[in-house]
Amino acid sequence: SGALQRARLNGPRRQDSGRLVVITGAGSGIGRETALAYGRRGAQVLCTDISAEAAEATAEVIRREGGLALSRKADVSSSRSMEALARYVDKELGAPDVLVNNAGVGLSGSLLDTSVKDWQQVLGVNLWGVIHGSRLFSRQMIDQGKGGHIVNLASAAAFMPSRMLPAYATSKSAVLMFTECLRAELAEHGIGVSAICPGVIDTPITRRTRFVGVDDDEQERLRDNAQRLYHRRAYTPDRVAAAIIEAVEDNRAVAPVSPEAVGMQWLGRFAPGLAR
Ligand code: ADP
């Protein structure tokens, strides 16, 4: 209602008003919750996703709550699509204050079962998506000279060697290293860079993860198992959204989310041989 919208607009939680936040993969899961959270904090949110409808649905919720939001279709794995997005932002909105490189895909399967095409998709979205977004939008932030923040979605899987996740875990550990390199490079421009490492989070990615190298029945069974595990132990995506906002506020280098993510981070850093 109008009264509710005004109450929200005038309420105390408007910490990010006047800031532009660009989010990739904002149509679902963690990206969607992050978009909603920034909308409630008064930011102008540009929701992007490979699904134009999903991105617009998120933007629509933000506007219904009285916030400011736009949507745009963008495929993070495509340099052309991301260049078009960057041109639009530069022309219409000005450099983002916060970029959340969130879009991701899940894939489970051993090295020998994973096709070249699957490898390219996982690395294309999870790693190249982060690289495209970072190089295009950090340029804008530098040119505009007012600093900014880039948040990259890594994963607890970045610390966890596993025979069933070579592509996904490799993409996420590369995101972590990329983040740390970029953080060193951009500090002098007043741009912070953070990696978020969620553990078991209840998002549609569990339902979308493909298990390769198994027949259809086994694929169903593995998916059911994963979902059961996730429903029992999972954090909800709004916890990750809160961690993203905190990482920006406090300029955190790496933020684990959920107990197993903390454990994996610890094992991966200090006892890598034990991280199995
Ligand atoms: P999670 O939130 O756990 O990362 P989801 O599967 O719920 O997982 O959300 C991932 C989002 O990323 C989806 O909205 C999906 O459409 C989006 N996405 C997947 N691939 C791409 C891509 N190539 N470009 C942009 N967005 C993508």
Boltz pocket constraint, residues with backbone or C-beta under 6 A from the ligand:
constraints:
  - pocket:
      binder: B
      contacts: [[A, 24], [A, 25], [A, 26], [A, 27], [A, 28], [A, 29], [A, 30], [A, 31], [A, 48], [A, 49], [A, 50], [A, 51], [A, 54], [A, 74], [A, 75], [A, 76], [A, 77], [A, 102], [A, 103], [A, 104], [A, 105], [A, 125], [A, 201], [A, 203], [A, 204], [A, 205], [A, 206], [A, 208]]
      max_distance: 6.0
